Amino acid sequence: MSRRLPPLNALKAFEAAARHLSFTKAAEELYVTQAAVSHQIKILEEHLGLKLFLRKNRSLLLTEEGQGYFLDIKEIFSQLVDATEKLLARGAKGSLTVSLTPSFAIQWLVPRLSLFHELHPEIDVRIKAQDHDENSLTDDVDVAIYYGRGHWSGVQTHKLHTEYLVPLCSPLLLNGPKPLDQPSDLALHTLLHDTSRRAWKAWMKTAGVRNVQVNAGPIFSHSSMVLQAAVHGQGVALGNSVLAKPDLDSGRLIIPFNHVLESKNAYYLVLRESQAELGKIVSFRDWMLSLVEQEQL
């Protein structure tokens, strides 16, 4: 036996209009026009072969059939709301898999995870470090952190940190036989490159430095490797100030010059639209955004 379900959009319009006894208020609740609500009611009435509303003295009334139908479906809509809330409550617990680059995981997220666990001991975070951050929001991943300009389709994005690139070196290097008093002194040192040489070239150009050979020095595939090379005195890195913060706070690295290069790229928290309001994902999102805001004060 086939089920004769009414058009669901029309049913939703009827429930709202019957509850408010107003097409206008139903339209406001559903974020549609009054004409759209009226059209959906007409579709439902034609489907049922019954009149559901009466207009009388500029007021809207339910017919006897409409009143009985509303009382029946009102309970069904209430049950749907309850079922959804229960589902979201279940989604507030369990494991949460986060995909991100190894450098952001090592330098920023992992040192702060204990703070999240204190707030949400019911959520077990699983870290999935991947070299290629884009397109890593696969079926087995709940949340991802992408690095780029924020232009990704089909996902919800939240900007975390604007990337500020600063020169970084070991204090041993700064106090060595080759001084680092001004940017032109970089000509006496090895430049350490993160992924490519473009960043150092841009920094030199904006700093007005012309006598430094930029097309030399080792290139590392991960930001954490560049920072470690700088910590061990192997040269001067141009690094993300946020990722370098642990080494700067500990004194393992220092910033020899004040000139800062603001990158067009940034780190973004990325969520699926369909799961953006799931309890455990909301908890992680709100925690990350709050922490980033506090650190930028």
N, C-alpha and C positions, 0 to 999 in steps of 0.2 A: 504494500500500500504506500503510495507516494505521499510525502508530507507537503501540505499546501501552506507554505509559509508566505506571509505578506512581504512586500518590499521592505527591507529593514530600514532604509533611510526614511521612508514614509512613516514607518512605525515610530521611529525616534522623533520625528517632527510632531506626530500626533500626541505622543506621551508628554512632550514639553508644552505643546499648546493646550492640552487638556489640564495639565497641572497648573498653568498660569491663567487659563481661560483668556489667552491673548496670543494672537499670531505675532504681534510686535515683540513681546517679551520672549517668546519662544525663539524668534529670529536672533535676538540679542544673545541669548544663551548659546545658540548653536553657531553663531558667527556667520549667519547667512542673511539674505534679505527677507522681508516680510512676504514678498511675492514668491520666493522659493519655498517658504513654509506652506503657503496657500496651495502652491502647485503640488507639493508632496501629499497634502491632505486630500486633494482631489484624486490623486493616483490611488491612495489607499481606499477612498470611498468607492471608486470604480472597481477596484480589485475585490472589495467585500460585497458590493452591490447594496450598500447601506449608506444612509446619511448619518454623519457623526456629529456635526455641529449645526447650530442655528444662530443666525444673527438677528438680534432683537433690540431695538432702541440703542443702537451703537454698542451693544454689549455682545459678548460671545457666550453661547450656552451649549452644553452637550445635549444631544438627543438622548432618549432613554437607552437606545442601543449603544450610543457613544459612552454614556456614563458607565454602563455595565462592562463594556470592553476596557475602559480605562482602569476600572478597579481591578480587573484581572491582570492586565499587563503591568500595572504599577508594581505589583509584587515581583513580577519577573525581572523588571529593570532593577529593583532593589537587590534581588539575588545576584544579578550580574555585577553590580557594584561591589557587593560583599565578596564574591568569588575573586574579583580582580585585586581587591585589597589583600586577601589572603595569599594570593600568588606573589604579590610584591613583597609581602612580609616574609615569605619563604625565600625570596630572592635576596633578602638582606643578610643571609647567612651563607656559610659554605666557603668554597675556594674562589679566588679571583686571580685570573692569569693576566699578567701585564707584559706586553711585548715592547721592547725598547732597545736602543743601541747599547753595546757593552760599556761604552764610556759614560753615558748618562746614568746607567745603572750603578757603576762602580763609584763614580765621583759625586753623584747627587742622591739618587733614590735609596740605595742600600743603607747608607749611613743614617737615614731618617726613618726607616721602616719601623723601628721600635716605637716611634711616636704614634704611628698609625695603629700598631698592635695594642698600645695602651688604651686608645679610644675604642677600638673595635676588635676585641679578642676573639669574637665569634667568626671573623673573616680571616681565612688563611691565604696570604698573598703568595703567588707563584711567579717567579721572575723568569721570563723567556728572552734572553739576550740574543739579538740578531744583528748581523752586520748591515743588512738592508732594512731600514726602518719603514719605508713606504710599502704599502700593500701587505703589511704584516698583520693586519686585523683579520686573521683567518678564523675559521669556525671554532678552533680551540682556544681563542684569545678573547678576553672580555674587554680589555682596554689596551690601547697602544699609545706610544709617544713617538711622534714623527718630528723630523727636523727638516725645515724647509720654509716656504713662504705662505703656507696656510691654504693653498688652493687645491683641495682634494674634494672630489665629488662624492655624494652619497654617504657622507659621514658628518657627525657633529664635532666641531673643533673648538678648543679653548686654548688661547695663547698662554704659555707659561712664562718663559723668560725671553726678553729681547737679548740678542747676542751682542755683547761688547767684547771686542778683541783687544787684548793688552799684551805688551812684551812681558815675558816672564823668565826669570833666571835664578839660579842658586845664589845665595849670598856669598858663597865661596868664590863664585865667578866674578861677582861684583867687586870683591876685595882682592882680586888676583893681580897679576902683573900688568894686565891690559885693562885700562880704566874704561868705565861705562858712564862717562859724565854727560854725554850728549848723544843723540841718535846717530850721528855720523860715526861714532865709535863702534857701531855694529859692524863696520867694515873689518874690524880686527877679530871678529868672533864668528863661529859657525851658526848659521840660522837653521832652526829646526822647523820642519813644515808638517802641517796637518792635512793629509790627503793630497794637496797640491800646493803650488807656489803662489797661487793667486792672492791669498790673503796678505802675505808679506809684501807683495808688489803694491797692493792697494794701500796698505799702511804706510809704506815708504812714500808713495805719491802724495797722500794727504798730509803727511808730516813734513813734506818738502825735502826729503833726503834723496840725494842723487848719486852718491859716491859708493854705494853698497852693492855688492854683487848678490843679487837675489836668486839667480839661477844656479845655486849650489846649495849643498847641505842635504841631509837625509830627509826622506819623506816617510811619514808613518800613516798607517791605515786607520788608527784610532786615536782620538784625542787624549785618552788616558796614557797611551804610549809616549806621546809628545811631552806630556807633563812629567812623566817619570824620567825621560831623557834629560829634561831641564833640571829636575831635582838632583840628578847625579852629575850635574855640571858639564854635560856634553855640548851645550850651546845655549842659545837664546830662543825660546819658543814664542809664538804668537798664539795665545790661548784664550778660550772663553773664560771670562772672569768668574762666572757662576761655577763652572766645573773645577776651576782652580782654587776655589775658596778654601777647601780643607788644607791644601798645601800653603796657601797664603796665611791662613790663621795660625798654622803651626810654625811658620817661619821657614819652612823648607823652600819656599819660593818667595821672591820679592818682585815688585814692579819697578824697573829701573827708570822708566820714562813715563810721563803723565799722558802722552798722546794716546787717545782711544779711538778705535775704528768701530763704528756701529754697523753691524752686518744687516743685510736685508733678510737674512734667515732668522729663524727662532725655533724654539721647541714648543710643540703643541700636544695637548692631551686630546686623543681621538677616540670617539665612541660611535657605536652603531646607533642610528636614529631609533631603531626598533627597540633597543635595550637601554636607552639613555636614562630612563626613569626607574630601572631595576634597583632595588634597595642597596645591594652591595656596591653597585657601580656608582650610585649617587653618593654613597659614603666616601668612596675613594676619590671621586671627582671633587667633592666639597673640601675634603682634607687637603688635597694637593693645591687647589686654588687658594685656600686660606693660608697655607704655609708659604706659598710663593708671594702672596700679598704682604705677609709679615716680613719676609726677608728683603722686600724691596723698599720698606719704610726707612 
